[in-house]
Every structure is written in structure tokens, then in C-alpha cells.
């Protein structure tokens, strides 16, 4: 399990016009090669009357599987530029299809590369990309005198609070990046003079969307 990587969380679409040719980019999250090809086929059926439906996808937390197709455009002018955008943004588990409706004017090799890569960038602008971070869920219990200090240390360390429960004592649930867990626990112990109990509940991936926590 790697510490963090970006995924397409919610798909979207965008469109650009180049010399009267329409380039419609549609992106969707995919978890496998089969899902990617099913999505590509879906777009081909939806835009059955288009001149081309070019595609690119990246699957796996390390981008282990990457494929692209020019779908009849000159070699390396469509699928590869699309794939280069996805790889350059380091987004995983994503499939992009760019649909072209020919406008009557040839764009040339450079023009095609710019159009297809530009369409994917425009599509991405309408998607939600999330960074999945590997973390340990840390339960921290303290008396009320330690609450302020723990909250301060968590905020200063950039630690995400998952939950907090107030009763006879106070228990915080923190999402601590795995590589930071040991040092953060030491920091809490020293910062509260040992007035807190800590327990690692589990290891998981999480992400943030508009400061809202998403668990994977």
C-alpha cells in the first residue's frame, strides 16, 4: 500500500472547439480494464455518429495498467496525448474518451495533439479528483484539561479529526498519515504530560472534498 495517490472520484465532461471540429471529453472512474472498455463502448454507442471516439485509461494505485487508442486518427495524435495528460496529473483509476465531430478543416499533427490533450484537460476541470492518503485511525482519550492541548497539536500537525465524543472523558478519533503516526503519538504524550490514552484502531485510506472526510 502506497502512502498516497490521486484518483478520479467523480467523473465529468468538457468540450472545446478547434477549427469547427468539436472535441467532447467524457471521464469516468474505473476500477479495472473491463470497466474501462465497457465505458469506452458505452461512449461509442452514445456518439455513434461521431468521426472518432479516442480513449485513454490508467488503472491501479501505481498506474500499473495504461492503455490508449487513436480510433482512426493518425498514430500518436490522439490517444497518447490524452494518456500523457492523465499520467502527467498522476491520476489513477480513470478513463477518458474524447469524441470528435469533424468540422471540415484538417488540424495537422500538432493541432490534433493540442486538441485531444486540451479536451482532456477541459474535461478534468469538470471532475472531482481526490488524493487518497493512507492513514491510521487513532483514538485518543483524555480528561477535559487535555482537550485544548490535543486540539492545538492536531491542528499544528495538519491532522484530520474524524470524530470527537464528550462524556466523562473526551475521545478524539484522528486520521494520521501512516508515516506520521509514531511521531504524532510521541508529540501527544509529551504535550499532555502523559495525560492521554491512545489506541490505533485500523489502517485505511481517506480523502478530503471541500474539507469533508471521505473514507475508502
C-alpha positions as CSV (number, residue, x, y, z in Angstrom):
1,X,0.0,0.0,0.0
2,X,1.5,3.3,-1.1
3,X,1.2,6.4,1.1
4,X,-0.9,8.4,-1.2
5,X,-2.2,8.7,-4.8
6,X,-4.8,10.6,-6.8
7,X,-8.0,9.1,-8.2
8,X,-10.9,10.3,-10.2
9,X,-13.6,10.4,-7.6
10,X,-16.4,11.8,-9.7
11,X,-16.4,12.0,-13.5
12,X,-17.4,14.8,-15.7
13,X,-17.2,16.2,-19.2
14,X,-16.0,19.2,-21.1
15,X,-15.9,20.4,-24.7
16,X,-13.6,22.5,-26.9
17,X,-13.9,23.7,-30.5
18,X,-10.9,23.7,-32.8
19,X,-11.4,25.0,-36.4
20,X,-15.1,24.0,-36.2
21,X,-14.3,20.4,-35.0
22,X,-16.0,19.6,-31.7
23,X,-14.0,17.6,-29.1
24,X,-16.1,16.3,-26.3
25,X,-14.2,14.8,-23.4
26,X,-16.0,12.4,-21.0
27,X,-14.2,11.0,-18.0
28,X,-15.3,8.3,-15.5
29,X,-13.8,6.5,-12.6
30,X,-12.9,2.8,-13.4
31,X,-11.5,0.1,-11.2
32,X,-10.4,-2.4,-13.9
33,X,-9.6,-2.8,-17.6
34,X,-13.0,-4.4,-18.1
35,X,-14.8,-1.4,-16.7
36,X,-12.7,0.9,-18.9
37,X,-13.5,-0.9,-22.1
38,X,-17.2,-1.1,-21.1
39,X,-17.2,2.7,-20.7
40,X,-15.4,3.2,-24.0
41,X,-18.0,1.0,-25.7
42,X,-20.8,3.0,-24.0
43,X,-19.4,6.3,-25.4
44,X,-19.1,4.8,-28.8
45,X,-22.8,3.8,-28.8
46,X,-23.8,7.2,-27.4
47,X,-21.8,9.1,-30.0
48,X,-22.3,6.6,-32.8
49,X,-22.4,9.3,-35.4
50,X,-19.0,10.9,-34.4
51,X,-15.9,10.9,-36.6
52,X,-13.8,9.4,-33.8
53,X,-14.0,8.2,-30.2
54,X,-10.5,8.2,-28.9
55,X,-9.6,6.9,-25.5
56,X,-7.1,6.5,-22.7
57,X,-7.2,5.0,-19.2
58,X,-5.0,4.4,-16.2
59,X,-5.8,1.7,-13.7
60,X,-4.1,0.7,-10.4
61,X,-2.7,2.6,-7.5
62,X,0.7,2.8,-9.2
63,X,-0.8,3.2,-12.7
64,X,0.2,-0.4,-13.4
65,X,-2.2,-0.6,-16.4
66,X,-2.3,2.2,-19.0
67,X,-3.8,1.9,-22.5
68,X,-4.8,4.3,-25.2
69,X,-6.4,4.3,-28.7
70,X,-6.3,6.7,-31.6
71,X,-9.5,5.2,-33.1
72,X,-8.5,6.0,-36.6
73,X,-6.8,9.4,-36.1
74,X,-3.1,9.5,-37.2
75,X,-0.9,7.4,-34.9
76,X,0.2,9.1,-31.7
77,X,-2.0,12.2,-32.3
78,X,-5.0,11.4,-30.0
79,X,-4.8,8.5,-27.5
80,X,-1.2,9.1,-26.5
81,X,-1.6,12.8,-25.8
82,X,-4.8,12.0,-23.8
83,X,-2.9,9.4,-21.8
84,X,0.0,11.8,-21.3
85,X,-2.4,14.3,-19.6
86,X,-3.7,11.6,-17.2
87,X,-0.2,10.4,-16.4
88,X,1.1,13.9,-16.0
89,X,-1.6,14.7,-13.5
90,X,-0.8,11.4,-11.8
91,X,-4.5,10.4,-11.6
92,X,-5.3,6.7,-11.2
93,X,-8.4,4.7,-11.9
94,X,-9.6,7.0,-14.6
95,X,-10.8,6.5,-18.2
96,X,-11.2,9.3,-20.7
97,X,-13.0,9.3,-24.1
98,X,-12.7,12.2,-26.4
99,X,-15.4,12.3,-29.1
100,X,-14.6,14.3,-32.3
101,X,-17.1,15.6,-34.8
102,X,-15.1,16.7,-37.8
103,X,-15.6,20.4,-38.7
104,X,-14.2,20.2,-42.3
105,X,-10.7,21.6,-41.7
106,X,-7.7,19.4,-41.2
107,X,-5.8,20.3,-38.0
108,X,-2.4,18.6,-38.7
109,X,-0.4,16.5,-36.3
110,X,0.4,19.3,-33.9
111,X,-3.2,20.6,-34.0
112,X,-4.6,17.2,-33.2
113,X,-2.3,16.6,-30.3
114,X,-3.2,20.0,-28.8
115,X,-6.9,19.4,-29.3
116,X,-7.1,16.0,-27.8
117,X,-4.9,16.9,-24.8
118,X,-6.8,20.2,-24.4
119,X,-10.1,18.4,-24.4
120,X,-9.0,16.0,-21.6
121,X,-7.8,19.0,-19.5
122,X,-11.1,20.7,-20.1
123,X,-12.9,17.5,-19.0
124,X,-10.8,17.2,-15.9
125,X,-11.8,20.7,-14.9
126,X,-15.3,19.4,-14.5
127,X,-14.4,16.4,-12.5
128,X,-13.6,15.7,-8.8
129,X,-10.1,14.4,-8.2
130,X,-9.3,13.2,-4.7
131,X,-5.9,12.3,-3.1
132,X,-6.2,9.0,-1.2
133,X,-4.0,9.1,1.8
134,X,-3.0,6.0,3.8
135,X,-3.6,6.7,7.5
136,X,-4.0,5.2,10.9
137,X,-7.2,5.9,12.8
138,X,-6.0,6.9,16.2
139,X,-8.4,7.1,19.2
140,X,-7.1,9.5,21.8
141,X,-8.8,9.7,25.2
142,X,-8.1,12.4,27.7
143,X,-9.7,14.4,30.6
144,X,-11.1,17.8,29.9
145,X,-7.9,19.5,30.9
146,X,-6.1,18.0,28.0
147,X,-8.7,18.8,25.3
148,X,-7.3,22.2,24.3
149,X,-3.7,21.0,24.0
150,X,-4.6,18.0,21.9
151,X,-6.7,20.0,19.6
152,X,-3.9,22.5,19.2
153,X,-1.3,19.8,18.5
154,X,-3.5,18.1,15.9
155,X,-4.2,21.4,14.1
156,X,-0.5,22.4,14.1
157,X,0.4,18.9,12.7
158,X,-2.2,19.1,10.0
159,X,-4.1,16.1,11.4
160,X,-7.7,15.4,10.3
161,X,-10.2,14.9,13.0
162,X,-12.7,12.2,12.2
163,X,-14.9,12.3,15.3
164,X,-15.0,13.6,18.9
165,X,-17.1,12.2,21.7
166,X,-17.6,14.0,25.0
167,X,-18.6,12.1,28.1
168,X,-16.9,11.6,31.4
169,X,-13.7,11.9,29.3
170,X,-13.2,13.1,25.8
171,X,-12.2,10.8,22.9
172,X,-10.9,12.1,19.7
173,X,-10.7,10.0,16.5
174,X,-7.8,11.2,14.3
175,X,-6.8,10.2,10.8
176,X,-3.0,10.3,11.0
177,X,-0.9,9.7,7.8
178,X,0.8,6.4,8.4
179,X,4.4,7.7,8.3
180,X,3.5,10.4,10.8
181,X,1.7,8.2,13.3
182,X,4.6,7.4,15.7
183,X,5.9,10.9,15.9
184,X,2.4,12.3,16.5
185,X,1.8,9.9,19.3
186,X,5.0,10.9,20.9
187,X,4.0,14.6,20.5
188,X,0.7,14.0,22.2
189,X,2.3,12.1,25.1
190,X,4.8,14.9,25.7
191,X,2.3,17.7,25.1
192,X,-0.1,16.3,27.7
193,X,2.5,15.0,30.1
194,X,1.1,11.5,29.5
195,X,-2.5,12.5,30.4
196,X,-3.9,10.7,27.4
197,X,-4.5,7.1,26.3
198,X,-4.1,6.2,22.6
199,X,-5.1,3.2,20.5
200,X,-4.6,2.6,16.8
201,X,-8.0,1.3,15.6
202,X,-7.2,0.5,11.9
203,X,-5.3,1.5,8.8
204,X,-7.3,2.9,5.9
205,X,-7.3,5.3,3.0
206,X,-9.1,8.6,3.3
207,X,-9.6,11.8,1.2
208,X,-10.9,15.3,1.6
209,X,-13.5,17.0,-0.5
210,X,-14.2,20.6,0.5
211,X,-12.9,19.7,4.0
212,X,-15.4,16.8,4.2
213,X,-13.8,13.4,5.0
214,X,-14.3,10.5,2.6
215,X,-13.3,7.0,3.8
216,X,-12.3,4.3,1.3
